[in-house]
Amino acid sequence: MLDTTPPPTGHGHAVADLNGNLFAALRASFPDDLDACAIEIADGADTGKRYSWRDLDRATAMIANLLDSLDLPAGSRVAVQTEKSVESLLLYLAVLRAGYVYLPLNTAYQAAELEYFIGNSEPAVVVCAGKHFGWVSKMAFQAKVPWVFTLNEDRTGTLLDRAVQMPDTHQAAERGADDLAVILYTSGTTGRSKGAMLSHGNMLANARTLKHYWGWRADDVLIHALPIFHIHGLFVASHGALIAGARMLWFNKFDARGVIARLPDATLFMGVPTLYVRMLEHAALTREACARMRLFISGSAPLLIETFNDWRRRTGHTILERYGMSETVMLTSNPYREQDGERIGGTVGFPLPGVGLRVVDDAGAPCSTEGDGEIGHLQVQGPNVFSGYWRMPEKTKEEFTADGWFKTGDVGRRDARGYVTIVGRSKDLIITGGYNVYPAEIEGWLNELPGVAESAVVGVPHPDFGEGVIAVVVPRPGASLDGAVLVAALKDRIAHFKVPKQVFVEPELPRNTMGKVQKNLLRERHRELFT
């Protein structure tokens, strides 16, 4: 039986015993020397600018006091769509500190998508980039959002203008471990986005587990080059450094040359597979450049075995692959310490301490553990697993088993040594460049375009992005369609990472005897398109 039942999870931590607020635990991990550097800007006009731990404490206090001054109802949501900056990270921490609910939104989301998120979450506060204030504020006020602020990459905006007038001390709001801290929207296979509700306890449990499992130390230096609107950059990377009291080298935007140049100053790097592919293109990536590094971590999408092997040959380092979800933060990881086992390319390692993982067949019965392990559906349980989807009780009930295990929607196996391998996704999820794309959502947009009768969206192998999104459309009778025109139309409607890289116009879609579109045939037909 492929089942690891979670052990009892007790966390002996003085601050957490008094206050389950995640910020309180992160703040308690700050070093004694608050004037030491916490974050150094590594790119852009502010290269070399440093933020001390005292700066983080004071700035989050001022923003938290601003939020408190608005007299927001308990449990208010703060929706944020801004470009990456240290101030955006401080805003997130301040929302936690004040006890409200943070709602990060991908900067690539377009107006129609944002309208849904605002309407569904009903935030009390929206923070956007100043260049988008006109249309975002109009949309927000129509949805009866009382407060809209701006925040820009260059430390300007109405949020900071107001916050700087506030006191620079703040007592973190009392929150229980089960209190809601974050809502992460993840598109559903029906095309309707779902808001995964993560508690203070979910994220703190995961941060503490990863601190131990990945050997975080106070003298670590993390190169932070990921976006901060999803779990990889905002939770796994940022929480990891903060709870270790470790310094960050901060890149607002990933730049392969810039990152390689700072590797000698760092000890950790986290990236999606695309970032590793980009760095391998540069001759400056050498064993000497990586001599001080102790750990490279990859996630958010499958890492090609070629990339895994090329990286080891070039740098002498073996990338650590792990597996997580918006609903669960991290679930499994290849070992960090040699005594715990080797890191095996193509696998995502073992379930993390406290995480239960089981593989079941279509009927929900446990799969066999013999040989290489039988392929089945992955289900998980643990203190990191979310409580459910925002305002979707029926969907929440559907995604959990009767005995409380979360159905990940992923298909995989576990070998005799315990290594987990993800072999597919039961819900046709496409992961491109670390971003999740659900075919049904894109098909919905395509089917609304003039002249389109129906469509099918699939992912095919892509050397840079892991998977490339493509679509096949069938025209309405008498209509003449151009794939490039359809691509251009979608770029004005949805996030660019969701837009198919190519659209094929065909007279019909392949179907089985039951009338279901055979997407496997489409994948096979176009599998060499990008390779």
Summary of the structure (lengths in Angstrom):
residues: 531
radius of gyration: 23.0
end to end distance: 38.5
largest distance: 72.8
contacts: 1817
relative contact order: 0.10
helix: 32%
strand: 25%
